[in-house]
Amino acid sequence: KQCGHQDGKVTVPHEVFLAKIRACRHAFLELGVEDGVVVTRTDSLGAGLTQQIAVSHKPGDIGDQYNSFLDCEEVTAANARNGDVIINQNGKMMRPKRLPSNLYQFRPGTGEDRCVLDCITSLQNGADLLWIETEKPHIEQIARMVDRIRKVVPNAKLAYNNSPSFNWTLNFRWQVYDAMKEAGKDVSRYNRAELMKAEYDDTPLAQEADERIRTFQADAAKRAGIFHHLITLPTYHTAALSTDNLAREYFGEQGMLGYVKNVQRAEIRQGIACVKHQNMAGSDIGDDHKGYFAGEAALKAGGVHNTMNQFS
């Protein structure tokens, strides 16, 4: 599927994903899993397209509710076109807008309503937790949807993606700036379009933004019912940053000290097991197997001359 933080997302009618929930439950039964947890995810907040028109048997059913968000225009005999797909909505013949990709378009501004409907429907049909993808880390945006969901399902809980796809610094500086301006405080020293600049790092605005980021998990759990906070791709970004910094120093004036001071020495003092990377790669396990099969004749890698002994 399309990444939740990219454009061009497409949803499917509820019966499609409800079938997947039922399949998960059936798999739990087949495998004897008594404590399985089903997390249903929706990207509908930011998705403007649907793969297909839902099947509806009567006004107000789940298929009809899904189709009610479609961007449609009324059709008459005079303006009907060859190949039109036409649905009956409230007694009118309506033509959903179909793209060259054969996808159908939702009306702009319906994302939150669709997201709430998705969540309520999934919880009513076997889901345990919700996962709502948002375009920014904003507690009140999340809470606004959860409040509506909890009117129907009072114990609704979220799993939330504290994603590196968000620009956390900029989003929270914007939030603080907007809150200060709304409260009538002087924001003349700040340029909202340039709040990412390092020159703002020690300002009261930036400090308040950092404090909101620090307490985001606790605050979001309390206000928006986020039960589990996950973070995607942190190791990717950590590895990229540390590798870039190492390369700058290793091939610069610091030379080998760039690695020793900032990586290896820190590993040793923090007790990071990876400092013994040979053992982490399985050399000790290999020695065990050699001993099992060859006894005293085994040529073990972890002997006295193994350089990993320097880290004991």
TAKANOR-V643828 format. One record per run of one state. SS is the DSSP state (helix for helix, strand for strand, loop for the rest). FROM is the first residue (numbers start at 1). LEN is the number of residues. If there is no record, write none. Layout:
{{SS/FROM/LEN} {SS/FROM/LEN}}
//
This chain:
{{loop/1/9} {strand/10/2} {loop/12/2} {helix/14/18} {loop/32/7} {strand/39/4} {loop/43/6} {strand/49/2} {loop/51/11} {helix/62/6} {loop/68/2} {strand/70/1} {loop/71/1} {strand/72/3} {loop/75/11} {strand/86/4} {loop/90/2} {strand/92/5} {loop/97/1} {strand/98/1} {loop/99/5} {strand/104/3} {loop/107/4} {helix/111/14} {loop/125/4} {strand/129/4} {loop/133/6} {helix/139/14} {loop/153/5} {strand/158/4} {loop/162/6} {helix/168/15} {loop/183/9} {helix/192/3} {loop/195/3} {helix/198/3} {loop/201/3} {helix/204/11} {loop/215/1} {helix/216/9} {loop/225/1} {strand/226/5} {loop/231/3} {helix/234/17} {loop/251/6} {helix/257/14} {loop/271/2} {helix/273/3} {loop/276/1} {helix/277/4} {loop/281/2} {helix/283/15} {loop/298/9} {helix/307/5} {loop/312/1}}
//
